[in-house]
Amino acid sequence: MLQTTALLTDHYELTMVRAALGSGTAFRRSVFELFARRLPEGRRYGVVAGTGRVLDALENFRFDEETIAFLREHDVVNDDLATWLADYRFSGDIWGYPDGELYFPGSPIMVVEGSFAEACILETLLLSIYNYDSAVASAASRMTAMAGHRPCIEMGSRRTNEWAAVAAARAAYIAGFASSSNLEAGRLYGVPTAGTAAHSFTLLHDTEEDAFRSQLAALGNDTTLLVDTYDVTAAVTLGVELTQGRLGAVRLDSGDLLTLAGDVRRLLDSLGAVNTKIIVTSDLDEYQIAALRAAPVNGYGVGTSLVTGSGAPTCGFVYKLVSRAESDQAEAPLLPVAKKSTNKTSIGGRKFALRRVSPSGIAEAEVIGIGAAPRGDSNDRPLLQHLVSGGEIIGREPLSAARERHASARAQLPSEAFKMSKGYPAILTTVLDAEGEQTFNPYAPQG
Amino acid sequence: MLQTTALLTDHYELTMVRAALGSGTAFRRSVFELFARRLPEGRRYGVVAGTGRVLDALENFRFDEETIAFLREHDVVNDDLATWLADYRFSGDIWGYPDGELYFPGSPIMVVEGSFAEACILETLLLSIYNYDSAVASAASRMTAMAGHRPCIEMGSRRTNEWAAVAAARAAYIAGFASSSNLEAGRLYGVPTAGTAAHSFTLLHDTEEDAFRSQLAALGNDTTLLVDTYDVTAAVTLGVELTQGRLGAVRLDSGDLLTLAGDVRRLLDSLGAVNTKIIVTSDLDEYQIAALRAAPVNGYGVGTSLVTGSGAPTCGFVYKLVSRAESDQAEAPLLPVAKKSTNKTSIGGRKFALRRVSPSGIAEAEVIGIGAAPRGDSNDRPLLQHLVSGGEIIGREPLSAARERHASARAQLPSEAFKMSKGYPAILTTVLDAEGEQTFNPYAPQG
């Protein structure tokens, strides 16, 4: 699809490498970690999405001649850096939380080990992908949790950047959405796509009956008719008549959906269209979906609030150097590093991560620490998967696996996780030191 | 850059055309309009960005063989539609608000005239571009207004989708940002790029002095040193010493910036580094920029809040059929159309739009209406530019023109527009009927 992802990169990544090449530190072995210091305000869990996209983007992260010419011309790079970039190919190792896994404050979503130079310049691309995709997946998961067995349809493409829309459809599908309106997501990722008609289609025709006949002729009786262009009662009645009661569904896109869905259900039943479904679509979010639990609704179409993360359009993931070689020697041991500035805690050293799960199958803690993971209860689930080994991508999986992982990981959460009110993370993050003792918990809820 | 933009499209756009092809209505001449019913809550004006990107995307909106094969395989299109799509090339006319222009509730940002089929299927792509780009430009404009003559640097790429980031850099530049961290925005759009180093660069080195020496050697004394990795006072003092007082700038990325900037300024001055600038970058938005007016700050780096629209990540633009041919006859006259559902007002008929400006140069109203624009005061500015004529793109312009347009259009706003508190649109939208009489104002502030 895209020629290169190499310039989806902040200017400073390259100036850092330029300076490090000059001073001889560029190839110190380094470990970077991608994590969030906290969840968006009041959220009880987060959902990882983006891992598969990161692997695709990594494969296309190459500095071709045109790219290097641009960088030279604008003095972003010098000769040494240009030569190094021309051969760039990530040769290190990456571990990460797979798509669909849950995350909590401090979870090391991705761990990148390689030379400083090769790991540093991936920062922007990795953060862009995870910060957006996981924001959408985290919102989507709350929506599908509230929808229960009723399907949710992603239809937010028109409300976000055109390529973000494709990523959003993928993220929503991982978090349990049934389908998407976005055709490119169908092509690129195999997300099922769906859609029938907008108000313009009805307005194009001389009468609503002309429009409905046209749609039924093209798409069959099983289609969904949009019934709120003029008068809902008349439109529903017409749709049932034209299909002899076999209409697939009606869509309501305005009004007080709780009342209206009940009225329409009674009307459909009275007309004998007991199998005709009701799809609602107007400015829904997880709160409105929850409020409509009591309504006779068969599916939800969600747009704006989904693709904007329902109030949290970015996850606040950061990418920090947590460890680097003690010296420029090839075999120098790794040294944990962390900056000291106010309110921006990070923990030096390369992490393990596991989800502690009770014997009855309920998640109890996110356990992270330095060194090797403790031998714990057999229910503990290791969270980091080896995705890239010596530069070779080994972590690809079908999207269905991510979707199943999300469903099973979410099912392990304690019930408080599904309160829609603002709260604290559903499980605590526990940090262990190298001896396996709990040292401190920088991510405890405040109060 | 991209092979085709044709599948950045909602499934229902194609099923509508499929049905309309079947019923013979697909080629009725139609007018669609892209507009916002309201500004984001409390905002006083909006800024259009996306026009230039829409023209680029339109040029790449082609259904190649692979694309059509996908659509056939998934039964999105039938034979007739596949044949029509293979030859698709927009052949109609488009008028629009150019990049950098301001908008208000009801402003017809874009007017698309062509057959129903050819205009309908552009809906998703146009809305995706305008909804995101204008959200960023609208936030950016408030930030640069508060920053005054101090430059703002866009550095939000890491907080939004990787391609949205490129669009955001462009939108921010239009709205007065001086530069961006995003290299692809530099290549694609000529946005000036900037950047020096992150905390990881300091942590990579054995000492802060090693890091600073390395950066100064590579980037010169005029560079910006990040001084809050360990101790700000020590770092500032070191940076001044190493450059004999000729350090370009220091960057502060944490702490209480108002106090800290004052302390650092005094320190720099006491060390003789009176020309060394102070750049601040931690979680800034328009409110924080305003609060820092009193601080001795020389530039602002803005990330998260910019690329997420500072609380309004989408503009709520919609794309509505406002007029279509009365019948399937080739020369049938246009008929205004509008749907009737609750709370989703639209006005049928093709619009003109102009900004009414007082003799002293202050914007007074957004005047829109059906038919020809009235012959008003010579200060009135027509807002719609002819962008595409008979399918030919005629509306391209350099990005600098958009940037200048934004600056001069914003300078015409009444001073209330620059209050950061929530309020009503700075000017009212006035709707005129075909005789030029004010008919109604559906966009009046509530209360």
Chai-1 contact restraints between the chains, C-beta under 6 A:
chainA,res_idxA,chainB,res_idxB,connection_type,confidence,min_distance_angstrom,max_distance_angstrom,comment,restraint_id
A,L7,B,L183,contact,1.0,0.0,6.0,A-B,restraint_1
A,L7,B,E184,contact,1.0,0.0,6.0,A-B,restraint_2
A,L7,B,R187,contact,1.0,0.0,6.0,A-B,restraint_3
A,L8,B,E162,contact,1.0,0.0,6.0,A-B,restraint_4
A,L8,B,E184,contact,1.0,0.0,6.0,A-B,restraint_5
A,T9,B,L183,contact,1.0,0.0,6.0,A-B,restraint_6
A,D10,B,S157,contact,1.0,0.0,6.0,A-B,restraint_7
A,D10,B,S181,contact,1.0,0.0,6.0,A-B,restraint_8
A,D10,B,G195,contact,1.0,0.0,6.0,A-B,restraint_9
A,H11,B,S181,contact,1.0,0.0,6.0,A-B,restraint_10
A,H11,B,L183,contact,1.0,0.0,6.0,A-B,restraint_11
A,H11,B,T193,contact,1.0,0.0,6.0,A-B,restraint_12
A,H11,B,A194,contact,1.0,0.0,6.0,A-B,restraint_13
A,H11,B,G195,contact,1.0,0.0,6.0,A-B,restraint_14
A,Y12,B,G195,contact,1.0,0.0,6.0,A-B,restraint_15
A,Y12,B,T196,contact,1.0,0.0,6.0,A-B,restraint_16
A,Y12,B,A197,contact,1.0,0.0,6.0,A-B,restraint_17
A,T15,B,G195,contact,1.0,0.0,6.0,A-B,restraint_18
A,T15,B,T196,contact,1.0,0.0,6.0,A-B,restraint_19
A,M16,B,A197,contact,1.0,0.0,6.0,A-B,restraint_20
A,M16,B,F201,contact,1.0,0.0,6.0,A-B,restraint_21
A,R18,B,A218,contact,1.0,0.0,6.0,A-B,restraint_22
A,A19,B,S214,contact,1.0,0.0,6.0,A-B,restraint_23
A,A19,B,Q215,contact,1.0,0.0,6.0,A-B,restraint_24
A,A19,B,A218,contact,1.0,0.0,6.0,A-B,restraint_25
A,G22,B,A217,contact,1.0,0.0,6.0,A-B,restraint_26
A,G22,B,A218,contact,1.0,0.0,6.0,A-B,restraint_27
A,S23,B,S214,contact,1.0,0.0,6.0,A-B,restraint_28
A,T25,B,L204,contact,1.0,0.0,6.0,A-B,restraint_29
A,T25,B,H205,contact,1.0,0.0,6.0,A-B,restraint_30
A,F70,B,R187,contact,1.0,0.0,6.0,A-B,restraint_31
A,F116,B,L204,contact,1.0,0.0,6.0,A-B,restraint_32
A,T124,B,S157,contact,1.0,0.0,6.0,A-B,restraint_33
A,T124,B,R158,contact,1.0,0.0,6.0,A-B,restraint_34
A,L125,B,E162,contact,1.0,0.0,6.0,A-B,restraint_35
A,L127,B,R158,contact,1.0,0.0,6.0,A-B,restraint_36
A,S128,B,S157,contact,1.0,0.0,6.0,A-B,restraint_37
A,S128,B,R158,contact,1.0,0.0,6.0,A-B,restraint_38
A,S128,B,E162,contact,1.0,0.0,6.0,A-B,restraint_39
A,S128,B,A165,contact,1.0,0.0,6.0,A-B,restraint_40
A,I129,B,E162,contact,1.0,0.0,6.0,A-B,restraint_41
A,N131,B,R159,contact,1.0,0.0,6.0,A-B,restraint_42
A,Y132,B,T160,contact,1.0,0.0,6.0,A-B,restraint_43
A,Y132,B,N161,contact,1.0,0.0,6.0,A-B,restraint_44
A,S157,B,D10,contact,1.0,0.0,6.0,A-B,restraint_45
A,S157,B,T124,contact,1.0,0.0,6.0,A-B,restraint_46
A,S157,B,S128,contact,1.0,0.0,6.0,A-B,restraint_47
A,R158,B,T124,contact,1.0,0.0,6.0,A-B,restraint_48
A,R158,B,L127,contact,1.0,0.0,6.0,A-B,restraint_49
A,R158,B,S128,contact,1.0,0.0,6.0,A-B,restraint_50
A,R159,B,N131,contact,1.0,0.0,6.0,A-B,restraint_51
A,R159,B,T314,contact,1.0,0.0,6.0,A-B,restraint_52
A,T160,B,Y132,contact,1.0,0.0,6.0,A-B,restraint_53
A,N161,B,Y132,contact,1.0,0.0,6.0,A-B,restraint_54
A,N161,B,N161,contact,1.0,0.0,6.0,A-B,restraint_55
A,N161,B,A164,contact,1.0,0.0,6.0,A-B,restraint_56
A,N161,B,A167,contact,1.0,0.0,6.0,A-B,restraint_57
A,E162,B,L8,contact,1.0,0.0,6.0,A-B,restraint_58
A,E162,B,L125,contact,1.0,0.0,6.0,A-B,restraint_59
A,E162,B,S128,contact,1.0,0.0,6.0,A-B,restraint_60
A,E162,B,I129,contact,1.0,0.0,6.0,A-B,restraint_61
A,W163,B,W163,contact,1.0,0.0,6.0,A-B,restraint_62
A,A164,B,N161,contact,1.0,0.0,6.0,A-B,restraint_63
A,A164,B,A164,contact,1.0,0.0,6.0,A-B,restraint_64
A,A165,B,S128,contact,1.0,0.0,6.0,A-B,restraint_65
A,A167,B,N161,contact,1.0,0.0,6.0,A-B,restraint_66
A,S181,B,D10,contact,1.0,0.0,6.0,A-B,restraint_67
A,S181,B,H11,contact,1.0,0.0,6.0,A-B,restraint_68
A,L183,B,L7,contact,1.0,0.0,6.0,A-B,restraint_69
A,L183,B,T9,contact,1.0,0.0,6.0,A-B,restraint_70
A,L183,B,H11,contact,1.0,0.0,6.0,A-B,restraint_71
A,E184,B,L7,contact,1.0,0.0,6.0,A-B,restraint_72
A,E184,B,L8,contact,1.0,0.0,6.0,A-B,restraint_73
A,R187,B,L7,contact,1.0,0.0,6.0,A-B,restraint_74
A,R187,B,F70,contact,1.0,0.0,6.0,A-B,restraint_75
A,T193,B,H11,contact,1.0,0.0,6.0,A-B,restraint_76
A,A194,B,H11,contact,1.0,0.0,6.0,A-B,restraint_77
A,G195,B,D10,contact,1.0,0.0,6.0,A-B,restraint_78
A,G195,B,H11,contact,1.0,0.0,6.0,A-B,restraint_79
A,G195,B,Y12,contact,1.0,0.0,6.0,A-B,restraint_80
A,G195,B,T15,contact,1.0,0.0,6.0,A-B,restraint_81
A,T196,B,Y12,contact,1.0,0.0,6.0,A-B,restraint_82
A,T196,B,T15,contact,1.0,0.0,6.0,A-B,restraint_83
A,A197,B,Y12,contact,1.0,0.0,6.0,A-B,restraint_84
A,A197,B,M16,contact,1.0,0.0,6.0,A-B,restraint_85
A,A198,B,Y12,contact,1.0,0.0,6.0,A-B,restraint_86
A,H199,B,K339,contact,1.0,0.0,6.0,A-B,restraint_87
A,S200,B,L321,contact,1.0,0.0,6.0,A-B,restraint_88
A,F201,B,M16,contact,1.0,0.0,6.0,A-B,restraint_89
A,L203,B,L321,contact,1.0,0.0,6.0,A-B,restraint_90
A,L203,B,V337,contact,1.0,0.0,6.0,A-B,restraint_91
A,L204,B,T25,contact,1.0,0.0,6.0,A-B,restraint_92
A,L204,B,F116,contact,1.0,0.0,6.0,A-B,restraint_93
A,L204,B,R324,contact,1.0,0.0,6.0,A-B,restraint_94
A,H205,B,T25,contact,1.0,0.0,6.0,A-B,restraint_95
A,S214,B,A19,contact,1.0,0.0,6.0,A-B,restraint_96
A,S214,B,S23,contact,1.0,0.0,6.0,A-B,restraint_97
A,Q215,B,A19,contact,1.0,0.0,6.0,A-B,restraint_98
A,A217,B,G22,contact,1.0,0.0,6.0,A-B,restraint_99
A,A218,B,R18,contact,1.0,0.0,6.0,A-B,restraint_100
A,A218,B,A19,contact,1.0,0.0,6.0,A-B,restraint_101
A,A218,B,G22,contact,1.0,0.0,6.0,A-B,restraint_102
A,D228,B,S341,contact,1.0,0.0,6.0,A-B,restraint_103
A,T229,B,K339,contact,1.0,0.0,6.0,A-B,restraint_104
A,Y230,B,K340,contact,1.0,0.0,6.0,A-B,restraint_105
A,S254,B,S341,contact,1.0,0.0,6.0,A-B,restraint_106
A,S254,B,T342,contact,1.0,0.0,6.0,A-B,restraint_107
A,S254,B,K344,contact,1.0,0.0,6.0,A-B,restraint_108
A,G255,B,T342,contact,1.0,0.0,6.0,A-B,restraint_109
A,T304,B,T314,contact,1.0,0.0,6.0,A-B,restraint_110
A,T308,B,P313,contact,1.0,0.0,6.0,A-B,restraint_111
A,T308,B,T314,contact,1.0,0.0,6.0,A-B,restraint_112
A,P313,B,T308,contact,1.0,0.0,6.0,A-B,restraint_113
A,P313,B,P313,contact,1.0,0.0,6.0,A-B,restraint_114
A,T314,B,R159,contact,1.0,0.0,6.0,A-B,restraint_115
A,T314,B,T304,contact,1.0,0.0,6.0,A-B,restraint_116
A,T314,B,T308,contact,1.0,0.0,6.0,A-B,restraint_117
A,L321,B,S200,contact,1.0,0.0,6.0,A-B,restraint_118
A,L321,B,L203,contact,1.0,0.0,6.0,A-B,restraint_119
A,R324,B,L204,contact,1.0,0.0,6.0,A-B,restraint_120
A,V337,B,L203,contact,1.0,0.0,6.0,A-B,restraint_121
A,K339,B,H199,contact,1.0,0.0,6.0,A-B,restraint_122
A,K339,B,T229,contact,1.0,0.0,6.0,A-B,restraint_123
A,K340,B,Y230,contact,1.0,0.0,6.0,A-B,restraint_124
A,S341,B,D228,contact,1.0,0.0,6.0,A-B,restraint_125
A,S341,B,S254,contact,1.0,0.0,6.0,A-B,restraint_126
A,T342,B,S254,contact,1.0,0.0,6.0,A-B,restraint_127
A,T342,B,G255,contact,1.0,0.0,6.0,A-B,restraint_128
A,K344,B,S254,contact,1.0,0.0,6.0,A-B,restraint_129
